[in-house]
Amino acid sequence: MIDHRTAPYAALALRVALGLLFLAHAGLKIFVFTPAGAAQFFASLGLPPVLAYITMTWEVAGGLALILGILPRLVALGLVPVMLGAIVTVHGPAGFWFTNPNGGWEYPAFWTLALLVQAGLGAGAFALKPTLGRAPADGAAFA
């Protein structure tokens, strides 16, 4: 049973937490590793260096969109490939534990699941542009 009184606020909390995590990870790439350093790291993985810039841009844009509640279902789904890419290229080969060198895959896998849950839940409370389409018939704030 879903508590329709609190669920919109739970979805809000998840949405904001996910957005802040993406901003933090983008900030790590931008301010600590530097964009050029992130591009070099991507190249060392056999990926095109430009993909680092695309990833950083999408992490910032996606993080802000989640926090503000701008099409969060679509944004959450759009960020899943970023997380899957991180699992396949860096964290998966490192094993399960995130304390392993290069971090394991359990944290990005959980993060991916949280994005899918957000996409399923919808925007929750206080979203600027919650979703495409019509509002729920029961008047709940899940859009």
SULNOR-V417219 format. One record per residue. N is the residue number from 1. RES is the residue in one letter. PHI is phi in degrees with one decimal (999 if undefined). NEAR is the number of other ideal C-beta (glycine too) atoms within 8 Angstrom. Layout:
# SULNOR-V417219
{{N/RES/PHI/NEAR} {N/RES/PHI/NEAR}}
This chain:
# SULNOR-V417219
{{1/M/999/2} {2/I/-98.2/4} {3/D/-83.7/6} {4/H/-69.6/8} {5/R/-80.2/4} {6/T/-104.6/7} {7/A/-56.7/13} {8/P/-61.1/12} {9/Y/-79.0/9} {10/A/-66.3/10} {11/A/-64.7/15} {12/L/-60.8/14} {13/A/-61.6/9} {14/L/-64.5/13} {15/R/-59.6/16} {16/V/-68.6/10} {17/A/-61.5/8} {18/L/-62.3/16} {19/G/-61.7/15} {20/L/-64.6/10} {21/L/-62.9/10} {22/F/-66.5/14} {23/L/-64.5/13} {24/A/-63.2/8} {25/H/-70.4/9} {26/A/-65.5/12} {27/G/-60.8/9} {28/L/-60.7/9} {29/K/-67.1/13} {30/I/-79.1/11} {31/F/-96.5/5} {32/V/-101.4/7} {33/F/-79.2/8} {34/T/70.0/8} {35/P/-56.7/10} {36/A/-64.9/6} {37/G/-66.0/8} {38/A/-63.4/15} {39/A/-62.8/12} {40/Q/-64.3/9} {41/F/-63.0/10} {42/F/-58.9/13} {43/A/-62.7/10} {44/S/-65.5/6} {45/L/-88.4/8} {46/G/87.4/4} {47/L/-97.1/9} {48/P/-64.0/6} {49/P/-56.0/10} {50/V/-61.7/7} {51/L/-63.2/9} {52/A/-64.1/14} {53/Y/-67.4/11} {54/I/-64.1/8} {55/T/-63.1/13} {56/M/-61.6/13} {57/T/-62.8/8} {58/W/-69.2/11} {59/E/-64.0/15} {60/V/-67.9/11} {61/A/-63.2/8} {62/G/-66.1/14} {63/G/-61.5/15} {64/L/-64.7/11} {65/A/-63.2/13} {66/L/-65.3/16} {67/I/-59.0/11} {68/L/-79.4/9} {69/G/78.2/15} {70/I/-101.1/10} {71/L/47.1/10} {72/P/-64.3/18} {73/R/-63.2/11} {74/L/-67.5/9} {75/V/-64.6/12} {76/A/-59.3/14} {77/L/-64.8/10} {78/G/-68.5/9} {79/L/-87.1/14} {80/V/-58.3/11} {81/P/-60.3/7} {82/V/-61.6/11} {83/M/-69.7/13} {84/L/-63.4/9} {85/G/-62.3/9} {86/A/-64.1/10} {87/I/-67.2/13} {88/V/-67.4/6} {89/T/-88.6/10} {90/V/-118.5/10} {91/H/-82.2/14} {92/G/-61.3/8} {93/P/-63.6/7} {94/A/-81.0/11} {95/G/99.1/7} {96/F/-80.5/6} {97/W/-75.6/7} {98/F/-71.7/8} {99/T/-80.8/5} {100/N/-68.1/10} {101/P/-54.4/4} {102/N/69.9/7} {103/G/68.2/12} {104/G/-82.7/12} {105/W/-94.1/12} {106/E/-68.0/9} {107/Y/-68.5/10} {108/P/-65.4/12} {109/A/-68.4/10} {110/F/-64.0/8} {111/W/-61.1/11} {112/T/-61.8/12} {113/L/-61.2/8} {114/A/-62.5/10} {115/L/-63.8/14} {116/L/-66.6/11} {117/V/-63.6/9} {118/Q/-60.0/15} {119/A/-61.5/11} {120/G/-74.2/6} {121/L/-73.2/11} {122/G/97.4/11} {123/A/-70.6/14} {124/G/80.0/19} {125/A/-75.9/9} {126/F/57.9/5} {127/A/-92.5/14} {128/L/-72.9/6} {129/K/-140.1/7} {130/P/-64.5/10} {131/T/-165.6/10} {132/L/-90.6/4} {133/G/101.1/3} {134/R/-93.1/2} {135/A/-73.2/5} {136/P/-60.6/7} {137/A/-66.4/4} {138/D/-85.3/5} {139/G/80.3/5} {140/A/-65.5/8} {141/A/-91.0/6} {142/F/-87.8/11} {143/A/-35.5/9}}
